[in-house]
Amino acid sequence: MAEGHSLPQYSRAIVREIPDSIRDHSEAFKWKKRRSKDIIDLVKAREDHARYTQTLRDLGLDVMTVLPADESTPDCPFVEDTCVVVGNRALVTRPVDTVRRKEVDCVEKLLKDSGLEVHRIRDKGATLEGGDVIFTGKEFFVGDSTQSNNAGRKILAETFPDYPVTSIPVQPPEFHLKGVVCCAGPGVIAVGNHKSGRKAWEIIRKSSGCTYEALWVPDYLGLNCIHVNGTVIHCRAEDWPNSCKAFADKLPEVKRIELTVGELKKVDAGLSCCSVLF
């Protein structure tokens, strides 16, 4: 781990159950042709999701409430997009898709019931999704993507004025910044070893007043990860052997857990998508 860095310690997590509607109506199908091999096995998806949730519990997190699925919001299991939480302060986001905006109300209530200071994006010209927001403990990197715009980033900066906010371009078909770079540990950034990843790393390296180490990940879909109180949850060797090895080689002294979102990969989900930690 890079010296002089630290990440928040988490005690709680929010997850949300999987609706049947995700099988046919996920937002991912706006970006790619739905093929027969992309059809989600809902029974298996829920087993995968339960395993994911139990992993968070095994790491000592209080998974306070598994929010019920809402059939009118097919992508509601991807709670990461609904808010950004740092310390005792939360910003409830404004997803770009009007259907997804319906997901935030119950998350806002849960955050308020948890005693957090909760802010919410009300500007109708602003969009921001949590999958575009990386917090390194010292600053934010935020995707300039199809899902998050400058007005949304400005509100994030105003909500968390103690931390610099740097914009990083994200090009379609990638939805979010965390599909290009991801925080793998204190001062360590997992970076996709491809054109988009290298461009993002150059911006991080040149724009930040902090020094980070790059963990180069060879597989496009293998880099998304979660750091939970000293443990890194990352891709399985079974799925992405070279990327799994990259985590092991870079973080030999760190506790690591190999995990998959399983069936939800068919709608472009990553590990970080399915929870909010605080």
PEKA-V752220 format. One record per backbone hydrogen bond with DSSP energy under -1.0 kcal/mol. CO is the residue of the C=O (numbers start at 1). NH is the residue of the N-H. If there is no record, write none. Layout:
# PEKA-V752220
CO/NH ; CO/NH
This chain:
# PEKA-V752220
11/62 ; 12/278 ; 14/276 ; 15/67 ; 19/22 ; 20/23 ; 21/25 ; 26/29 ; 27/30 ; 28/31 ; 28/32 ; 35/38 ; 36/39 ; 41/45 ; 42/46 ; 43/47 ; 44/48 ; 45/49 ; 46/50 ; 47/51 ; 48/52 ; 49/53 ; 50/54 ; 51/55 ; 52/56 ; 53/57 ; 54/58 ; 55/59 ; 56/61 ; 57/60 ; 61/63 ; 62/13 ; 62/64 ; 65/67 ; 67/17 ; 70/73 ; 73/76 ; 75/78 ; 77/79 ; 78/81 ; 79/82 ; 82/93 ; 84/91 ; 86/89 ; 88/117 ; 89/86 ; 90/119 ; 91/84 ; 92/121 ; 94/128 ; 97/101 ; 99/102 ; 100/103 ; 104/108 ; 105/109 ; 106/110 ; 107/111 ; 108/112 ; 109/113 ; 110/114 ; 111/116 ; 112/115 ; 117/90 ; 119/92 ; 123/126 ; 127/149 ; 129/132 ; 130/133 ; 131/178 ; 132/143 ; 134/141 ; 139/136 ; 140/166 ; 141/134 ; 142/168 ; 143/145 ; 144/170 ; 148/145 ; 149/153 ; 150/154 ; 151/155 ; 152/156 ; 153/157 ; 154/158 ; 155/159 ; 156/160 ; 160/163 ; 164/140 ; 166/142 ; 168/144 ; 171/174 ; 176/179 ; 177/180 ; 177/181 ; 180/192 ; 182/190 ; 185/188 ; 186/2 ; 187/213 ; 188/184 ; 188/185 ; 189/215 ; 190/182 ; 191/217 ; 192/194 ; 194/198 ; 195/199 ; 196/200 ; 197/201 ; 198/202 ; 199/203 ; 200/204 ; 201/205 ; 202/206 ; 203/207 ; 204/208 ; 213/189 ; 215/191 ; 217/193 ; 219/222 ; 226/233 ; 228/231 ; 231/228 ; 232/257 ; 233/226 ; 234/259 ; 236/240 ; 240/244 ; 241/245 ; 242/246 ; 243/247 ; 244/248 ; 245/249 ; 246/250 ; 247/251 ; 251/254 ; 255/232 ; 257/234 ; 261/264 ; 262/265 ; 263/266 ; 264/267 ; 264/269 ; 265/268 ; 272/275 ; 273/80 ; 276/14
